[in-house]
Amino acid sequence: MKYHEIPSELFRHNRERLARMLPTASLAVLHSADIPWTSADGSLPFVQDSDLFYLSGIDQEETILLLCPDHPDPARREILFVRETSEHIAVWEGHKVTLAEAARLSGVATVQWTSEFDAVFRRMTRLVETIYLNHNEHARSGAPVNFTLNDRFRRLCQDQYPDHRYARLAPLLHRLRVAKSSHEIDLTRTACDITARGFERILGFVRPGVKEYEIEAELLHEFVRHGSRGFAYQPIIASGANANILHYISNDQVCRDGDLILLDVAAEYANYNADLTRTIPANGKFTPRQRAVYEAVLRILRLCIDQLIVPGKHLKKEYHPEMARALEEELIALGLLEADTVAAERAEAHLPEEKRAYRKYMMHGVSHSLGLDVHDVTPTDPVFVENMIVTVEPGIYLPDEGFGIRLENDIVVRRGGNIDLMASVPIGPDEIEALMARD
């Protein structure tokens, strides 16, 4: 592991909370992620299933967790299965967790080899009526059916044990994962701190003539050297008009004098993710027009963090419309919207949000949950809750003027005032210019 060992208390607490949500005579099963195979015998780096990691802390393939909270034998209420290692595996692949290590990392007392799972599961099914199975139910997931081990096991299990009741585990985990524990906040803060180091590095590197992918390389160097696996998501390094492509990932253009460079880049740490966006001038100086738009976006970001985001507020029905009204005022001041147009739209009570004129200049949401997944899971009708970690990412996009600006920080939602995990990352235009002017 590149990261420091996480206290098993985090994972024990997560399992205890889930166990309290399960009815009597029930059993929950979770599988690790697959190794992502490519062509021939190649594979990509392994990334653990978020739910399995959330409940076990095991960052290894071929891992299975069984939870049976009212099993008559207390030692069988939690069973963790990990891949059996050998001298051959150690030579070819390196160290795999032992039974004792898995018990220490997870806090699960009963740990067995994965090869023993089928026999154990068969016996346990006789004691339960309901089996909870997991599936990726994220609203934006485009993964095909039977894509994961959890998916394939679900079909196998329902075929072999057709007389059991089956229930969805995902809605329970979505409710549990919204509010973050102190351990999770600390891990996310570390990811944010590593991200900050990367951003500060490139402020001294960027100049007209560098290529977008050279900036990407500088960031990756800094992230990995501080214990990150690398980017939390595919990096967006968009110079000039490329910034108006929301998910621009080519990163292959030259940054030219006068361009702004939109950087949507962040590190992960111990499977927890940061999510940062900054927009900087390639030559180190904003033009008056660029600065005016930049400061408008920055005011929206600070308004959201300082005033609009509070526990109990609905993300879509309350928060986003409030942000949109403030954005409309900024767009009027910038000469991008007519005040009469905005007034007429506000008077039309049933006009859908996506039909409003401001959407020409900002067409995406302004906040999402953050954690083990960059777009972390939430219940289907999300509201801000205490200790939820969310992004704040307003933007204004001006393809006709050849630039776009987005700024993004990650915050912990708190009743007494939100905690900005990226408060130390340079963001003010004067600060950006001063740091870029250093020799």
FIPA-697586 format. One record per residue (C-alpha): residue number from 1; residue in three letters; x negated, y negated, z negated. Coordinates in pm, whole numbers. Layout:
residues N
LUMMI     k     r       c1       c2       c3
LUMMI   NUM   ALA        X        Y        Z
...
//
This chain:
residues 439
LUMMI     k     r       c1       c2       c3
LUMMI     1   MET        0        0        0
LUMMI     2   LYS     -118     -350       74
LUMMI     3   TYR       97     -490     -206
LUMMI     4   HIS       67     -454     -581
LUMMI     5   GLU      271     -178     -743
LUMMI     6   ILE      624     -294     -826
LUMMI     7   PRO      752     -216    -1178
LUMMI     8   SER      984       86    -1162
LUMMI     9   GLU     1224     -107    -1386
LUMMI    10   LEU     1354     -283    -1073
LUMMI    11   PHE     1457       41     -906
LUMMI    12   ARG     1592      202    -1223
LUMMI    13   HIS     1812     -100    -1281
LUMMI    14   ASN     1938      -91     -922
LUMMI    15   ARG     2032      277     -952
LUMMI    16   GLU     2207      221    -1283
LUMMI    17   ARG     2420      -55    -1133
LUMMI    18   LEU     2516      164     -838
LUMMI    19   ALA     2592      462    -1064
LUMMI    20   ARG     2844      251    -1257
LUMMI    21   MET     3028      182     -932
LUMMI    22   LEU     3062      549     -832
LUMMI    23   PRO     3378      736     -941
LUMMI    24   THR     3367     1063    -1133
LUMMI    25   ALA     3287     1382     -943
LUMMI    26   SER     3092     1198     -674
LUMMI    27   LEU     2752     1225     -513
LUMMI    28   ALA     2555      964     -314
LUMMI    29   VAL     2288     1049      -57
LUMMI    30   LEU     2035      813      103
LUMMI    31   HIS     1762      890      354
LUMMI    32   SER     1445      706      447
LUMMI    33   ALA     1390      551      787
LUMMI    34   ASP     1256      749     1080
LUMMI    35   ILE      906      707     1211
LUMMI    36   PRO      963      487     1520
LUMMI    37   TRP      825      697     1804
LUMMI    38   THR      722      550     2137
LUMMI    39   SER      608      714     2461
LUMMI    40   ALA      389     1025     2461
LUMMI    41   ASP      266     1085     2105
LUMMI    42   GLY      259      719     1997
LUMMI    43   SER      446      557     1713
LUMMI    44   LEU      501      211     1570
LUMMI    45   PRO      431      115     1208
LUMMI    46   PHE      677      270      964
LUMMI    47   VAL      927       34      800
LUMMI    48   GLN     1130      181      516
LUMMI    49   ASP     1510      184      509
LUMMI    50   SER     1606     -115      294
LUMMI    51   ASP     1869       65       84
LUMMI    52   LEU     1642      360       11
LUMMI    53   PHE     1362      127      -95
LUMMI    54   TYR     1603      -84     -304
LUMMI    55   LEU     1697      224     -508
LUMMI    56   SER     1366      414     -518
LUMMI    57   GLY     1066      195     -437
LUMMI    58   ILE      922      473     -219
LUMMI    59   ASP      765      335       97
LUMMI    60   GLN      719      662      283
LUMMI    61   GLU      893      867      550
LUMMI    62   GLU     1090     1189      479
LUMMI    63   THR     1223     1061      147
LUMMI    64   ILE     1574     1138       19
LUMMI    65   LEU     1755     1017     -292
LUMMI    66   LEU     2049     1200     -455
LUMMI    67   LEU     2262     1032     -722
LUMMI    68   CYS     2521     1232     -914
LUMMI    69   PRO     2598     1018    -1221
LUMMI    70   ASP     2815     1268    -1412
LUMMI    71   HIS     2619     1586    -1340
LUMMI    72   PRO     2635     1807    -1654
LUMMI    73   ASP     2255     1826    -1661
LUMMI    74   PRO     2113     1476    -1721
LUMMI    75   ALA     1793     1577    -1539
LUMMI    76   ARG     1994     1633    -1220
LUMMI    77   ARG     2177     1299    -1214
LUMMI    78   GLU     1896     1146    -1012
LUMMI    79   ILE     1678     1354     -782
LUMMI    80   LEU     1416     1213     -550
LUMMI    81   PHE     1269     1417     -265
LUMMI    82   VAL      938     1323     -104
LUMMI    83   ARG      732     1472      175
LUMMI    84   GLU      504     1753       63
LUMMI    85   THR      142     1667      127
LUMMI    86   SER     -157     1889      200
LUMMI    87   GLU     -528     1873      273
LUMMI    88   HIS     -448     1875      645
LUMMI    89   ILE     -210     1577      613
LUMMI    90   ALA     -462     1393      395
LUMMI    91   VAL     -729     1432      664
LUMMI    92   TRP     -510     1327      956
LUMMI    93   GLU     -273     1073      800
LUMMI    94   GLY     -417      977      465
LUMMI    95   HIS     -271      982      117
LUMMI    96   LYS       97     1062       60
LUMMI    97   VAL      265     1017     -276
LUMMI    98   THR      245     1310     -514
LUMMI    99   LEU      541     1419     -725
LUMMI   100   ALA      393     1242    -1026
LUMMI   101   GLU      327      922     -832
LUMMI   102   ALA      677      921     -691
LUMMI   103   ALA      819      958    -1042
LUMMI   104   ARG      606      667    -1165
LUMMI   105   LEU      689      438     -874
LUMMI   106   SER     1063      507     -875
LUMMI   107   GLY     1137      579    -1239
LUMMI   108   VAL     1320      897    -1128
LUMMI   109   ALA     1231     1179    -1366
LUMMI   110   THR     1317     1467    -1132
LUMMI   111   VAL     1112     1464     -811
LUMMI   112   GLN     1091     1753     -565
LUMMI   113   TRP      955     1815     -217
LUMMI   114   THR     1183     1726       72
LUMMI   115   SER     1178     2090      188
LUMMI   116   GLU     1384     2176     -123
LUMMI   117   PHE     1663     1927      -44
LUMMI   118   ASP     1901     2158      145
LUMMI   119   ALA     1924     2417     -132
LUMMI   120   VAL     1967     2154     -404
LUMMI   121   PHE     2229     1963     -207
LUMMI   122   ARG     2429     2280     -138
LUMMI   123   ARG     2450     2356     -510
LUMMI   124   MET     2544     2000     -602
LUMMI   125   THR     2829     1981     -351
LUMMI   126   ARG     3012     2246     -553
LUMMI   127   LEU     3034     2006     -848
LUMMI   128   VAL     3174     1702     -668
LUMMI   129   GLU     3481     1599     -475
LUMMI   130   THR     3353     1285     -300
LUMMI   131   ILE     3026     1239     -110
LUMMI   132   TYR     2905      884      -48
LUMMI   133   LEU     2706      852      274
LUMMI   134   ASN     2515      553      401
LUMMI   135   HIS     2530      373      734
LUMMI   136   ASN     2407       38      863
LUMMI   137   GLU     2721     -177      850
LUMMI   138   HIS     2555     -513      906
LUMMI   139   ALA     2792     -721     1118
LUMMI   140   ARG     2518     -813     1366
LUMMI   141   SER     2364     -468     1404
LUMMI   142   GLY     2346     -342     1759
LUMMI   143   ALA     2194       -4     1671
LUMMI   144   PRO     2351      293     1850
LUMMI   145   VAL     2543      568     1670
LUMMI   146   ASN     2320      848     1535
LUMMI   147   PHE     2021      615     1544
LUMMI   148   THR     1895      689     1190
LUMMI   149   LEU     1844      986      960
LUMMI   150   ASN     2142      864      757
LUMMI   151   ASP     2357      873     1072
LUMMI   152   ARG     2247     1220     1175
LUMMI   153   PHE     2288     1356      824
LUMMI   154   ARG     2639     1214      805
LUMMI   155   ARG     2751     1420     1104
LUMMI   156   LEU     2574     1732      977
LUMMI   157   CYS     2718     1696      629
LUMMI   158   GLN     3074     1642      745
LUMMI   159   ASP     3044     1946      972
LUMMI   160   GLN     2909     2175      701
LUMMI   161   TYR     3128     2047      416
LUMMI   162   PRO     3456     1948      585
LUMMI   163   ASP     3674     1984      275
LUMMI   164   HIS     3502     1712       72
LUMMI   165   ARG     3618     1353       66
LUMMI   166   TYR     3374     1110      220
LUMMI   167   ALA     3323      746      127
LUMMI   168   ARG     3114      455      251
LUMMI   169   LEU     2813      362       42
LUMMI   170   ALA     2726       45      237
LUMMI   171   PRO     3000     -182       91
LUMMI   172   LEU     2882     -100     -261
LUMMI   173   LEU     2519     -172     -175
LUMMI   174   HIS     2612     -496       -1
LUMMI   175   ARG     2773     -619     -322
LUMMI   176   LEU     2473     -511     -531
LUMMI   177   ARG     2206     -659     -306
LUMMI   178   VAL     2352    -1011     -281
LUMMI   179   ALA     2223    -1139     -617
LUMMI   180   LYS     1850    -1089     -663
LUMMI   181   SER     1676     -982     -984
LUMMI   182   SER     1378    -1171    -1124
LUMMI   183   HIS     1145     -908     -972
LUMMI   184   GLU     1299     -957     -628
LUMMI   185   ILE     1275    -1334     -654
LUMMI   186   ASP      906    -1303     -746
LUMMI   187   LEU      839    -1074     -449
LUMMI   188   THR     1015    -1313     -213
LUMMI   189   ARG      822    -1603     -361
LUMMI   190   THR      499    -1418     -284
LUMMI   191   ALA      612    -1371       77
LUMMI   192   CYS      686    -1745       90
LUMMI   193   ASP      344    -1831      -55
LUMMI   194   ILE      168    -1617      205
LUMMI   195   THR      376    -1785      474
LUMMI   196   ALA      270    -2125      342
LUMMI   197   ARG      -97    -2026      374
LUMMI   198   GLY      -41    -1935      738
LUMMI   199   PHE      134    -2262      816
LUMMI   200   GLU     -135    -2469      648
LUMMI   201   ARG     -399    -2281      849
LUMMI   202   ILE     -244    -2365     1184
LUMMI   203   LEU     -202    -2736     1097
LUMMI   204   GLY     -578    -2761     1131
LUMMI   205   PHE     -585    -2546     1444
LUMMI   206   VAL     -313    -2681     1673
LUMMI   207   ARG     -411    -2926     1944
LUMMI   208   PRO     -311    -2986     2307
LUMMI   209   GLY     -428    -2702     2526
LUMMI   210   VAL     -391    -2414     2279
LUMMI   211   LYS     -163    -2131     2384
LUMMI   212   GLU      139    -2029     2184
LUMMI   213   TYR       -3    -1680     2132
LUMMI   214   GLU     -326    -1825     1990
LUMMI   215   ILE     -115    -1985     1716
LUMMI   216   GLU       52    -1647     1664
LUMMI   217   ALA     -291    -1486     1618
LUMMI   218   GLU     -398    -1744     1358
LUMMI   219   LEU      -80    -1684     1159
LUMMI   220   LEU     -113    -1306     1170
LUMMI   221   HIS     -475    -1328     1053
LUMMI   222   GLU     -375    -1531      748
LUMMI   223   PHE      -70    -1319      664
LUMMI   224   VAL     -253     -985      674
LUMMI   225   ARG     -557    -1107      480
LUMMI   226   HIS     -326    -1192      188
LUMMI   227   GLY     -156     -854      162
LUMMI   228   SER      131     -881      408
LUMMI   229   ARG      211     -612      662
LUMMI   230   GLY      240     -901      907
LUMMI   231   PHE      535    -1093     1046
LUMMI   232   ALA      871    -1053      876
LUMMI   233   TYR     1030    -1070     1220
LUMMI   234   GLN      917    -1130     1577
LUMMI   235   PRO      759    -1476     1567
LUMMI   236   ILE      900    -1771     1761
LUMMI   237   ILE      628    -2015     1871
LUMMI   238   ALA      809    -2242     2113
LUMMI   239   SER      642    -2547     2260
LUMMI   240   GLY      822    -2822     2449
LUMMI   241   ALA     1152    -2718     2608
LUMMI   242   ASN     1101    -2359     2489
LUMMI   243   ALA     1229    -2473     2149
LUMMI   244   ASN     1578    -2490     2296
LUMMI   245   ILE     1578    -2113     2342
LUMMI   246   LEU     1690    -1999     1998
LUMMI   247   HIS     1521    -1658     2010
LUMMI   248   TYR     1224    -1747     2230
LUMMI   249   ILE      959    -1476     2179
LUMMI   250   SER      741    -1490     2491
LUMMI   251   ASN      484    -1709     2312
LUMMI   252   ASP      275    -1732     2630
LUMMI   253   GLN      278    -2101     2727
LUMMI   254   VAL       21    -2377     2685
LUMMI   255   CYS      103    -2642     2422
LUMMI   256   ARG       72    -2973     2601
LUMMI   257   ASP        4    -3326     2486
LUMMI   258   GLY      333    -3479     2375
LUMMI   259   ASP      502    -3144     2309
LUMMI   260   LEU      666    -3052     1984
LUMMI   261   ILE      605    -2691     1876
LUMMI   262   LEU      888    -2512     1694
LUMMI   263   LEU      744    -2241     1469
LUMMI   264   ASP      994    -1989     1329
LUMMI   265   VAL      745    -1758     1161
LUMMI   266   ALA      713    -1589      823
LUMMI   267   ALA      541    -1310      633
LUMMI   268   GLU      682    -1013      450
LUMMI   269   TYR      545     -881      121
LUMMI   270   ALA      633     -544      -32
LUMMI   271   ASN      925     -519      214
LUMMI   272   TYR     1068     -855       97
LUMMI   273   ASN     1082    -1129      358
LUMMI   274   ALA     1028    -1501      390
LUMMI   275   ASP     1186    -1705      670
LUMMI   276   LEU     1025    -2037      760
LUMMI   277   THR     1073    -2286     1041
LUMMI   278   ARG      868    -2598     1100
LUMMI   279   THR      837    -2825     1404
LUMMI   280   ILE      505    -3003     1460
LUMMI   281   PRO      357    -3229     1730
LUMMI   282   ALA       91    -3062     1945
LUMMI   283   ASN     -122    -3378     1938
LUMMI   284   GLY      -62    -3450     1570
LUMMI   285   LYS      168    -3752     1617
LUMMI   286   PHE      546    -3772     1653
LUMMI   287   THR      683    -4017     1907
LUMMI   288   PRO      943    -4260     1766
LUMMI   289   ARG     1226    -4057     1923
LUMMI   290   GLN     1088    -3725     1799
LUMMI   291   ARG     1047    -3868     1450
LUMMI   292   ALA     1404    -4003     1445
LUMMI   293   VAL     1549    -3663     1534
LUMMI   294   TYR     1311    -3487     1294
LUMMI   295   GLU     1413    -3709     1003
LUMMI   296   ALA     1781    -3649     1081
LUMMI   297   VAL     1728    -3272     1060
LUMMI   298   LEU     1527    -3312      741
LUMMI   299   ARG     1806    -3514      578
LUMMI   300   ILE     2054    -3236      659
LUMMI   301   LEU     1821    -2974      511
LUMMI   302   ARG     1780    -3169      188
LUMMI   303   LEU     2154    -3239      166
LUMMI   304   CYS     2227    -2866      192
LUMMI   305   ILE     1969    -2772      -71
LUMMI   306   ASP     2042    -3051     -318
LUMMI   307   GLN     2421    -3087     -289
LUMMI   308   LEU     2612    -2852      -61
LUMMI   309   ILE     2495    -2507     -171
LUMMI   310   VAL     2654    -2412     -503
LUMMI   311   PRO     2770    -2079     -649
LUMMI   312   GLY     3127    -1994     -560
LUMMI   313   LYS     3139    -2185     -231
LUMMI   314   HIS     3239    -1989       81
LUMMI   315   LEU     2963    -1991      345
LUMMI   316   LYS     3182    -2011      654
LUMMI   317   LYS     3501    -2176      535
LUMMI   318   GLU     3353    -2451      314
LUMMI   319   TYR     2975    -2488      337
LUMMI   320   HIS     2923    -2483      712
LUMMI   321   PRO     3204    -2734      785
LUMMI   322   GLU     3058    -2970      521
LUMMI   323   MET     2715    -2944      681
LUMMI   324   ALA     2871    -3001     1024
LUMMI   325   ARG     3036    -3327      915
LUMMI   326   ALA     2701    -3461      793
LUMMI   327   LEU     2535    -3349     1114
LUMMI   328   GLU     2797    -3530     1320
LUMMI   329   GLU     2707    -3857     1145
LUMMI   330   GLU     2340    -3801     1225
LUMMI   331   LEU     2419    -3728     1590
LUMMI   332   ILE     2626    -4047     1614
LUMMI   333   ALA     2335    -4247     1472
LUMMI   334   LEU     2100    -4087     1727
LUMMI   335   GLY     2329    -4187     2013
LUMMI   336   LEU     2414    -3825     2095
LUMMI   337   LEU     2783    -3831     1997
LUMMI   338   GLU     3052    -4096     2023
LUMMI   339   ALA     3219    -4191     1696
LUMMI   340   ASP     3562    -4188     1867
LUMMI   341   THR     3509    -3833     1988
LUMMI   342   VAL     3417    -3714     1640
LUMMI   343   ALA     3715    -3894     1483
LUMMI   344   ALA     3954    -3737     1733
LUMMI   345   GLU     3816    -3390     1665
LUMMI   346   ARG     3846    -3434     1290
LUMMI   347   ALA     4208    -3538     1333
LUMMI   348   GLU     4279    -3214     1522
LUMMI   349   ALA     4319    -2980     1227
LUMMI   350   HIS     4317    -2653     1420
LUMMI   351   LEU     4024    -2718     1653
LUMMI   352   PRO     3787    -2419     1620
LUMMI   353   GLU     3442    -2502     1488
LUMMI   354   GLU     3272    -2362     1797
LUMMI   355   LYS     3468    -2606     2016
LUMMI   356   ARG     3346    -2922     1841
LUMMI   357   ALA     3115    -3159     2026
LUMMI   358   TYR     2827    -3125     1777
LUMMI   359   ARG     2786    -2759     1882
LUMMI   360   LYS     2614    -2878     2199
LUMMI   361   TYR     2322    -2986     1980
LUMMI   362   MET     2333    -2718     1707
LUMMI   363   MET     2491    -2391     1803
LUMMI   364   HIS     2389    -2158     1519
LUMMI   365   GLY     2469    -2108     1152
LUMMI   366   VAL     2270    -2299      894
LUMMI   367   SER     2223    -2035      620
LUMMI   368   HIS     2203    -1659      578
LUMMI   369   SER     2114    -1425      295
LUMMI   370   LEU     1750    -1319      268
LUMMI   371   GLY     1580    -1025       98
LUMMI   372   LEU     1478     -676      204
LUMMI   373   ASP     1626     -764      541
LUMMI   374   VAL     1564    -1102      703
LUMMI   375   HIS     1938    -1130      766
LUMMI   376   ASP     2017     -959      438
LUMMI   377   VAL     2342     -774      376
LUMMI   378   THR     2640     -950      218
LUMMI   379   PRO     3006     -860      159
LUMMI   380   THR     3234     -923      456
LUMMI   381   ASP     3366    -1250      310
LUMMI   382   PRO     3048    -1409      172
LUMMI   383   VAL     3028    -1679      -94
LUMMI   384   PHE     2718    -1818     -263
LUMMI   385   VAL     2645    -1642     -590
LUMMI   386   GLU     2397    -1704     -869
LUMMI   387   ASN     2047    -1576     -779
LUMMI   388   MET     2133    -1520     -414
LUMMI   389   ILE     1839    -1609     -187
LUMMI   390   VAL     1943    -1792      128
LUMMI   391   THR     1783    -1981      411
LUMMI   392   VAL     1864    -2340      502
LUMMI   393   GLU     1789    -2401      871
LUMMI   394   PRO     1955    -2697     1044
LUMMI   395   GLY     1842    -2801     1389
LUMMI   396   ILE     1904    -3041     1676
LUMMI   397   TYR     1829    -2920     2029
LUMMI   398   LEU     1782    -3160     2319
LUMMI   399   PRO     1703    -2973     2641
LUMMI   400   ASP     1755    -3291     2845
LUMMI   401   GLU     1478    -3457     2643
LUMMI   402   GLY     1247    -3154     2652
LUMMI   403   PHE     1233    -3070     2282
LUMMI   404   GLY     1422    -2915     1995
LUMMI   405   ILE     1372    -2942     1619
LUMMI   406   ARG     1458    -2690     1349
LUMMI   407   LEU     1347    -2689      987
LUMMI   408   GLU     1397    -2404      743
LUMMI   409   ASN     1331    -2335      376
LUMMI   410   ASP     1431    -2043      151
LUMMI   411   ILE     1609    -2115     -176
LUMMI   412   VAL     1742    -1934     -482
LUMMI   413   VAL     2101    -2036     -554
LUMMI   414   ARG     2137    -2160     -911
LUMMI   415   ARG     2419    -2331    -1096
LUMMI   416   GLY     2186    -2579    -1261
LUMMI   417   GLY     2009    -2669     -938
LUMMI   418   ASN     1875    -2456     -655
LUMMI   419   ILE     1512    -2341     -652
LUMMI   420   ASP     1330    -2416     -327
LUMMI   421   LEU     1080    -2132     -277
LUMMI   422   MET      913    -2337       -2
LUMMI   423   ALA      899    -2671     -180
LUMMI   424   SER      518    -2672     -147
LUMMI   425   VAL      517    -2608      230
LUMMI   426   PRO      447    -2938      411
LUMMI   427   ILE      762    -3074      574
LUMMI   428   GLY      768    -3457      569
LUMMI   429   PRO      660    -3608      903
LUMMI   430   ASP      396    -3831      740
LUMMI   431   GLU      254    -3532      553
LUMMI   432   ILE      246    -3322      871
LUMMI   433   GLU       65    -3596     1062
LUMMI   434   ALA     -185    -3651      782
LUMMI   435   LEU     -270    -3280      756
LUMMI   436   MET     -306    -3246     1131
LUMMI   437   ALA     -541    -3545     1139
LUMMI   438   ARG     -796    -3378      909
LUMMI   439   ASP    -1133    -3291     1063
//
